[in-house]
Amino acid sequence: MTPRTPNTQLSALVAESGLTYEALAKTVRAVAAECGDRLRTNKSNVEHWLSGSVPRGDTPRYLAVALSRRLGRLLTLADLGLPCPAEADSDTIGLSLGNDPLDALLPMWRYELDRRRFLSASAYSVAAAALPLSHVQDIAARTAAARTGHTVGMTEVAAVRDMIHAFSEMDERHGGHHGRSALVTYLRDDVALLCRARFRSDDVRRQMLSAASRGVHLLGWKSYDAGQQGLAQRYYLQSYALATESGLRGHDGFVMRTMAMQGLKLHRPEHCLGLAETGLNRAKGRVDAQTEALFRVVYAHTLAKSGKHRAALAEADHARTLLTGAPGDEMPFWALSWGPPAASVYSRTAKVHETVGDHRSAAEQYALAATARPADTYARIVALDLVAEAEMHLKRGSIEQACLTWLKAIDHMGGVRSARTRKAVARMRSDLRRFRARGLRCVVELDERGRDFLAGA
């Protein structure tokens, strides 16, 4: 038997990480769990890898993510001294900001349409979350010259905006799973070509790239709604690159805002405050008051999560003041991703109050958010705001009010295909478990509705 050659590259990275073999194995298992995979990786497995054996299945990818997170930089399989599959760049596709975001997006879309699992099962990368802050370049200057192809004017920009708006409304009514392949195909076959066309003016070029960024942002949102957080992050990064390339004031910061929101949701706060603050600084004084309110309220949430409660509440109040001070301002196309700005400000303000422990105020703000959106157009997000309101009532001990609000939420979920709504109902049934033994009628009826919903979803 030929003796194995020790993996010196991997050994050096493990030593640099400072992790024990047991701790590294635990971290690899945690990354796998995020991707829906259960591993039994242990100290002995790590020892075998260092001696030259190759991890099986998707374990090399999980190992690369685990060490990337620990060391704060992106690592490929090659960096770990491991063989790369045919999809050699799969671990880093979309996780960096290169010369042209379309160069990253085109292979991502190809793999999406081919139903290749490796992208949809990718883990969230803390290292990548720092890229927009550390990767500073004037992308707009690089593309100032016209590209080849036919000449594009504002008529084409308006058509792209209308189509993306239609996809966005479909997403809100029916969930992230609905129409996803159609959106990928549209962006790949139509919008990508328009972005590489000759433009009638530099302003047309900026508007087209901004519209493309909004479409890629929507793909990230669809991935997020499907529970594919790593893929969502890759789309957000490339949406950021397109927004930066467009040069439109505030748009790049808006994508930073989204990335901060994702990090907060995933309990990965490492870069959220920096993202939200930088996004706000790029927008304030350059956008209308309602759009600035959207930036400020997310910044408030990151402050609350950082333990700066007084500053968080002050920023949330500032956001509401901006909202009511200029309700008639025309907002940019890219800022309308989640519908009426008031609803977004109310919902995020609720999260600020929830973080600081004021569950009564949080419930009030979630209720305002639910009523501020047209329920027929924004069925999913209205339902999720109602779920959050119900959870606040439960924390306050108001079980009957919680049940009534949960029932309203489920009423809005019909026809919505969303991993988040399913997760919300499953969490509701878990929260109600301790009340079932009491025989409360409202609990029994709600639990039956939840069971039926999950069975039919």
C-alpha positions as CSV (number, residue, x, y, z in Angstrom):
1,M,0.0,0.0,0.0
2,T,1.3,3.4,-1.0
3,P,1.7,5.6,2.1
4,R,-0.4,8.8,2.1
5,T,1.3,12.2,1.8
6,P,0.5,14.4,4.8
7,N,-1.6,17.5,3.9
8,T,0.7,20.3,4.9
9,Q,-1.5,23.0,3.6
10,L,-4.4,21.9,5.7
11,S,-2.2,21.4,8.7
12,A,-0.9,24.9,8.4
13,L,-4.4,26.4,8.2
14,V,-5.7,24.3,11.2
15,A,-2.7,25.5,13.2
16,E,-3.3,29.1,12.2
17,S,-7.0,28.8,13.2
18,G,-6.0,27.8,16.8
19,L,-8.8,25.2,16.8
20,T,-8.4,21.8,18.5
21,Y,-9.3,18.9,16.3
22,E,-12.4,18.3,18.3
23,A,-13.4,22.0,17.9
24,L,-12.8,21.9,14.2
25,A,-14.9,18.8,13.8
26,K,-17.7,20.5,15.7
27,T,-17.6,23.5,13.5
28,V,-17.7,21.4,10.4
29,R,-20.8,19.6,11.7
30,A,-22.4,23.0,12.4
31,V,-21.8,24.2,8.8
32,A,-23.2,21.0,7.4
33,A,-26.3,21.4,9.5
34,E,-26.8,24.9,8.1
35,C,-26.9,23.2,4.7
36,G,-29.3,20.5,5.8
37,D,-26.7,17.8,6.1
38,R,-26.0,15.7,9.2
39,L,-22.4,14.6,9.7
40,R,-20.7,12.6,12.4
41,T,-17.3,14.2,11.9
42,N,-15.0,13.8,14.9
43,K,-11.4,14.3,16.0
44,S,-10.3,11.1,14.3
45,N,-11.6,12.3,11.0
46,V,-9.6,15.5,11.3
47,E,-6.5,13.5,12.1
48,H,-7.0,11.4,8.9
49,W,-7.5,14.5,6.7
50,L,-4.2,15.9,8.0
51,S,-2.4,12.7,7.3
52,G,-3.6,12.9,3.6
53,S,-7.0,11.3,3.3
54,V,-9.7,13.2,1.4
55,P,-13.0,14.0,3.1
56,R,-16.0,12.4,1.5
57,G,-19.0,13.9,-0.2
58,D,-19.7,17.6,0.5
59,T,-17.5,17.6,3.7
60,P,-14.6,19.4,1.9
61,R,-16.9,22.3,1.2
62,Y,-18.0,22.4,4.8
63,L,-14.4,22.3,6.0
64,A,-13.5,25.2,3.7
65,V,-16.4,27.3,5.0
66,A,-15.5,26.4,8.6
67,L,-11.9,27.5,8.2
68,S,-12.9,30.6,6.2
69,R,-15.1,31.8,9.0
70,R,-12.5,31.2,11.6
71,L,-9.7,32.9,9.7
72,G,-11.7,35.7,8.2
73,R,-10.8,35.1,4.6
74,L,-12.2,33.0,1.7
75,L,-10.5,29.6,1.2
76,T,-11.0,27.3,-1.7
77,L,-10.5,23.5,-1.8
78,A,-7.1,24.2,-3.4
79,D,-6.1,26.4,-0.5
80,L,-6.9,23.4,1.8
81,G,-4.7,21.1,-0.4
82,L,-7.8,19.1,-1.4
83,P,-8.7,18.0,-5.0
84,C,-11.1,20.3,-6.8
85,P,-14.1,18.8,-8.6
86,A,-15.1,19.7,-12.2
87,E,-17.0,22.6,-10.7
88,A,-13.6,23.9,-9.4
89,D,-14.7,27.4,-8.6
90,S,-18.0,26.5,-7.1
91,D,-17.0,27.4,-3.6
92,T,-16.2,31.0,-4.5
93,I,-18.6,31.8,-7.4
94,G,-20.4,34.9,-6.5
95,L,-18.4,35.5,-3.2
96,S,-16.0,38.0,-4.6
97,L,-16.3,41.3,-6.5
98,G,-14.5,40.9,-9.8
99,N,-14.1,43.0,-12.9
100,D,-17.7,42.4,-14.1
101,P,-20.5,41.0,-11.9
102,L,-22.0,39.3,-14.9
103,D,-19.0,37.1,-15.1
104,A,-20.0,35.7,-11.7
105,L,-23.7,35.7,-12.3
106,L,-23.8,33.8,-15.6
107,P,-22.3,30.5,-14.2
108,M,-24.5,30.9,-11.1
109,W,-27.6,31.1,-13.3
110,R,-26.4,28.2,-15.4
111,Y,-26.1,26.0,-12.3
112,E,-29.5,27.3,-11.0
113,L,-31.3,26.2,-14.1
114,D,-29.4,22.9,-14.2
115,R,-30.7,22.3,-10.6
116,R,-27.1,21.9,-9.4
117,R,-27.2,21.4,-5.6
118,F,-23.9,22.9,-4.6
119,L,-24.9,26.5,-4.9
120,S,-28.4,26.2,-3.3
121,A,-26.8,24.3,-0.3
122,S,-24.0,26.8,0.1
123,A,-23.4,28.1,3.6
124,Y,-23.5,31.8,4.6
125,S,-20.0,33.3,4.6
126,V,-19.0,35.8,7.3
127,A,-15.8,36.6,5.4
128,A,-17.8,37.5,2.3
129,A,-20.1,39.8,4.4
130,A,-17.1,42.1,4.9
131,L,-16.3,42.4,1.2
132,P,-18.3,45.5,0.4
133,L,-16.4,47.4,3.1
134,S,-12.9,46.2,2.2
135,H,-13.3,46.1,-1.6
136,V,-13.2,49.7,-2.6
137,Q,-12.9,50.5,-6.3
138,D,-14.5,52.8,-8.9
139,I,-16.4,50.2,-10.9
140,A,-18.4,52.9,-12.7
141,A,-15.2,54.3,-14.3
142,R,-14.3,50.9,-15.7
143,T,-17.5,50.7,-17.8
144,A,-17.9,54.3,-18.9
145,A,-17.1,53.3,-22.5
146,A,-20.0,51.9,-24.5
147,R,-20.2,48.1,-24.8
148,T,-20.8,46.3,-28.0
149,G,-24.3,45.4,-29.3
150,H,-27.4,47.4,-30.2
151,T,-28.2,50.8,-28.8
152,V,-30.3,50.8,-25.6
153,G,-32.5,53.7,-24.4
154,M,-34.9,54.5,-21.6
155,T,-37.6,52.5,-23.3
156,E,-35.7,49.3,-22.6
157,V,-34.9,50.4,-19.1
158,A,-38.7,51.0,-18.4
159,A,-39.5,47.5,-19.9
160,V,-36.9,45.8,-17.5
161,R,-38.3,47.7,-14.5
162,D,-41.9,46.7,-15.4
163,M,-40.9,43.1,-15.7
164,I,-38.9,43.0,-12.5
165,H,-41.8,44.8,-10.7
166,A,-44.2,42.0,-12.0
167,F,-41.8,39.3,-10.7
168,S,-41.6,41.1,-7.4
169,E,-45.4,41.3,-7.0
170,M,-45.6,37.6,-7.9
171,D,-43.0,36.8,-5.3
172,E,-44.9,38.7,-2.6
173,R,-48.2,37.0,-3.4
174,H,-47.0,33.4,-3.9
175,G,-43.6,33.1,-2.2
176,G,-40.0,32.8,-3.3
177,H,-40.4,29.4,-5.0
178,H,-42.9,30.7,-7.6
179,G,-41.4,32.0,-10.8
180,R,-37.8,31.7,-9.8
181,S,-36.6,29.8,-12.9
182,A,-38.4,32.3,-15.1
183,L,-36.7,35.2,-13.4
184,V,-33.3,33.6,-13.8
185,T,-34.0,33.0,-17.5
186,Y,-35.1,36.6,-18.0
187,L,-32.1,38.0,-16.3
188,R,-29.7,35.7,-18.1
189,D,-31.2,35.9,-21.6
190,D,-32.5,39.5,-21.7
191,V,-31.1,41.7,-19.0
192,A,-27.5,40.5,-19.2
193,L,-27.5,41.2,-22.9
194,L,-28.9,44.7,-22.4
195,C,-26.3,45.4,-19.7
196,R,-23.6,44.7,-22.3
197,A,-25.2,46.8,-25.1
198,R,-24.4,50.2,-26.4
199,F,-26.3,52.9,-24.5
200,R,-27.8,56.2,-25.8
201,S,-26.3,58.0,-22.9
202,D,-24.4,57.4,-19.7
203,D,-27.5,58.0,-17.7
204,V,-29.3,55.2,-19.6
205,R,-26.4,52.9,-18.7
206,R,-26.6,53.8,-15.0
207,Q,-30.4,53.2,-15.0
208,M,-30.1,49.8,-16.8
209,L,-27.4,48.6,-14.4
210,S,-29.5,49.7,-11.5
211,A,-32.5,47.9,-12.8
212,A,-30.4,44.7,-13.3
213,S,-29.1,45.1,-9.7
214,R,-32.7,45.2,-8.5
215,G,-33.5,42.0,-10.4
216,V,-30.5,40.2,-8.9
217,H,-31.5,41.5,-5.5
218,L,-34.9,39.9,-6.0
219,L,-33.2,36.6,-6.8
220,G,-31.3,36.9,-3.5
221,W,-34.6,37.6,-1.8
222,K,-36.2,34.5,-3.4
223,S,-33.2,32.4,-2.3
224,Y,-33.5,33.8,1.2
225,D,-37.2,33.0,1.3
226,A,-36.4,29.4,0.3
227,G,-33.9,29.1,3.1
228,Q,-30.9,29.1,0.9
229,Q,-28.9,31.7,2.8
230,G,-25.5,31.1,1.1
231,L,-26.9,31.5,-2.3
232,A,-28.9,34.6,-1.3
233,Q,-25.7,36.2,0.0
234,R,-23.9,35.5,-3.3
235,Y,-26.8,37.2,-5.2
236,Y,-26.7,40.2,-2.8
237,L,-23.0,40.6,-3.3
238,Q,-23.4,40.7,-7.1
239,S,-26.4,43.0,-6.8
240,Y,-24.1,45.3,-4.8
241,A,-21.5,45.2,-7.6
242,L,-24.1,46.1,-10.2
243,A,-25.4,48.9,-8.0
244,T,-21.9,50.3,-7.5
245,E,-21.3,50.0,-11.2
246,S,-24.5,52.0,-11.9
247,G,-23.2,54.9,-9.8
248,L,-26.7,55.8,-8.7
249,R,-26.6,57.6,-5.3
250,G,-27.7,55.3,-2.4
251,H,-28.3,52.1,-4.4
252,D,-25.1,50.4,-3.3
253,G,-25.9,51.3,0.3
254,F,-29.3,49.9,0.0
255,V,-27.9,46.4,-0.8
256,M,-25.5,46.8,2.2
257,R,-28.7,47.4,4.2
258,T,-30.1,44.1,2.9
259,M,-26.9,42.3,3.8
260,A,-27.1,43.7,7.3
261,M,-30.7,42.5,7.6
262,Q,-29.6,39.0,6.5
263,G,-26.8,38.8,9.0
264,L,-29.1,39.9,11.8
265,K,-31.7,37.2,10.8
266,L,-29.0,34.5,10.8
267,H,-27.5,35.6,14.1
268,R,-24.2,36.4,12.4
269,P,-23.7,40.0,13.6
270,E,-20.0,40.4,12.9
271,H,-20.3,43.0,10.1
272,C,-24.0,44.0,10.4
273,L,-23.4,47.3,12.2
274,G,-20.6,48.3,9.8
275,L,-22.8,47.4,6.8
276,A,-25.8,49.3,8.0
277,E,-23.8,52.4,9.1
278,T,-21.9,52.6,5.8
279,G,-25.1,52.1,3.8
280,L,-26.7,54.9,5.7
281,N,-23.7,57.2,5.3
282,R,-23.8,56.6,1.5
283,A,-27.5,57.5,1.4
284,K,-28.2,60.3,3.8
285,G,-28.5,63.7,2.2
286,R,-28.6,62.0,-1.2
287,V,-32.0,60.4,-1.2
288,D,-35.5,61.4,-0.3
289,A,-36.7,61.3,3.3
290,Q,-38.7,58.1,3.1
291,T,-35.8,56.2,1.6
292,E,-33.5,57.5,4.2
293,A,-36.0,56.3,6.8
294,L,-35.5,52.7,5.4
295,F,-31.8,53.0,6.0
296,R,-32.0,54.5,9.5
297,V,-34.4,51.9,10.9
298,V,-32.1,49.1,9.9
299,Y,-29.2,50.9,11.4
300,A,-31.3,51.2,14.5
301,H,-31.8,47.5,14.6
302,T,-28.1,46.8,14.3
303,L,-27.5,49.2,17.2
304,A,-30.0,47.4,19.3
305,K,-28.4,44.1,18.5
306,S,-25.0,45.6,19.5
307,G,-26.4,46.5,23.0
308,K,-26.7,50.3,22.2
309,H,-30.4,50.4,23.2
310,R,-30.7,54.2,23.7
311,A,-29.1,55.1,20.4
312,A,-31.2,52.4,18.7
313,L,-34.5,53.8,20.0
314,A,-33.4,57.4,19.0
315,E,-32.6,56.2,15.4
316,A,-35.9,54.4,15.2
317,D,-37.7,57.6,16.2
318,H,-35.7,59.6,13.7
319,A,-36.8,57.1,11.0
320,R,-40.5,57.5,11.8
321,T,-40.1,61.3,11.8
322,L,-38.6,61.2,8.3
323,L,-41.4,58.9,7.2
324,T,-44.2,61.3,8.3
325,G,-42.3,64.5,7.3
326,A,-42.3,63.9,3.6
327,P,-44.8,61.2,2.6
328,G,-45.2,62.5,-0.9
329,D,-41.6,62.1,-2.0
330,E,-41.0,60.0,-5.1
331,M,-38.8,57.1,-4.2
332,P,-36.2,55.5,-6.5
333,F,-37.1,52.2,-8.2
334,W,-34.5,50.3,-6.2
335,A,-35.9,51.3,-2.8
336,L,-39.3,49.8,-3.4
337,S,-38.3,46.2,-2.9
338,W,-40.7,45.6,0.0
339,G,-43.5,47.9,-1.0
340,P,-44.8,50.8,1.1
341,P,-41.9,52.3,3.1
342,A,-44.1,52.9,6.2
343,A,-44.7,49.1,6.5
344,S,-40.9,48.4,6.4
345,V,-40.2,51.1,9.0
346,Y,-42.9,49.8,11.3
347,S,-41.8,46.2,11.0
348,R,-38.1,47.0,11.6
349,T,-39.0,49.4,14.5
350,A,-40.9,46.4,16.0
351,K,-37.7,44.4,15.9
352,V,-35.8,47.2,17.7
353,H,-38.4,47.2,20.5
354,E,-38.3,43.4,20.6
355,T,-34.6,43.4,21.0
356,V,-34.7,45.8,23.9
357,G,-37.4,43.7,25.5
358,D,-40.5,46.0,25.0
359,H,-42.8,43.3,23.7
360,R,-46.0,45.5,24.0
361,S,-44.5,48.2,21.7
362,A,-43.2,45.5,19.4
363,A,-46.6,44.0,19.0
364,E,-48.1,47.4,18.2
365,Q,-45.5,48.1,15.5
366,Y,-45.9,44.7,13.9
367,A,-49.7,45.3,13.8
368,L,-49.1,48.7,12.1
369,A,-46.8,47.0,9.6
370,A,-49.4,44.4,8.7
371,T,-52.1,47.0,8.1
372,A,-49.8,49.3,6.1
373,R,-49.4,46.9,3.2
374,P,-52.2,45.8,0.7
375,A,-52.9,42.3,1.9
376,D,-53.8,40.9,-1.6
377,T,-50.4,42.1,-3.0
378,Y,-48.1,41.4,0.0
379,A,-49.7,38.2,1.4
380,R,-46.5,36.6,2.6
381,I,-44.9,39.6,4.4
382,V,-48.3,40.6,6.0
383,A,-48.6,37.0,7.3
384,L,-45.1,37.1,8.7
385,D,-45.6,40.4,10.4
386,L,-48.8,39.0,12.0
387,V,-46.8,35.9,13.1
388,A,-44.3,38.2,14.8
389,E,-47.1,40.2,16.5
390,A,-48.6,36.9,17.8
391,E,-45.2,35.9,19.2
392,M,-45.0,39.2,21.1
393,H,-48.5,38.7,22.5
394,L,-47.4,35.2,23.7
395,K,-44.3,36.7,25.4
396,R,-46.6,39.1,27.2
397,G,-48.8,36.2,28.4
398,S,-51.8,37.1,26.2
399,I,-52.4,33.6,24.8
400,E,-55.9,34.3,23.5
401,Q,-54.7,37.4,21.6
402,A,-51.8,35.5,20.3
403,C,-54.1,32.7,19.0
404,L,-56.4,35.2,17.2
405,T,-53.4,36.9,15.6
406,W,-51.9,33.6,14.5
407,L,-55.2,32.6,12.9
408,K,-55.2,35.9,10.9
409,A,-51.7,35.1,9.8
410,I,-52.6,31.6,8.5
411,D,-55.5,33.1,6.6
412,H,-53.0,35.1,4.6
413,M,-50.8,32.1,3.8
414,G,-53.0,30.3,1.4
415,G,-51.3,29.9,-2.0
416,V,-47.9,31.1,-0.6
417,R,-44.9,28.7,-1.2
418,S,-42.3,29.9,1.3
419,A,-39.9,28.1,3.5
420,R,-40.3,31.0,6.0
421,T,-44.1,30.6,6.3
422,R,-43.8,26.9,6.9
423,K,-41.1,27.5,9.5
424,A,-43.3,30.1,11.2
425,V,-46.2,27.7,11.5
426,A,-44.0,24.9,12.7
427,R,-42.5,27.2,15.3
428,M,-46.1,28.3,16.3
429,R,-47.1,24.6,17.0
430,S,-44.0,24.2,19.0
431,D,-44.7,27.3,21.1
432,L,-48.2,26.1,21.7
433,R,-47.1,22.7,23.0
434,R,-47.1,23.7,26.6
435,F,-50.6,25.1,26.4
436,R,-52.3,22.1,24.8
437,A,-52.6,20.2,28.1
438,R,-54.7,23.0,29.5
439,G,-57.4,22.3,27.0
440,L,-57.7,25.9,25.8
441,R,-60.1,25.8,22.9
442,C,-58.4,28.5,21.0
443,V,-55.1,26.6,21.2
444,V,-56.6,23.3,20.1
445,E,-58.3,25.0,17.1
446,L,-55.1,26.9,16.1
447,D,-53.0,23.8,16.4
448,E,-55.4,21.9,14.0
449,R,-55.2,24.8,11.5
450,G,-51.4,24.7,11.7
451,R,-51.2,20.9,11.3
452,D,-53.5,21.1,8.2
453,F,-51.5,24.0,6.7
454,L,-48.2,22.0,7.0
455,A,-49.8,18.9,5.6
456,G,-51.0,20.8,2.5
457,A,-48.2,23.2,2.0
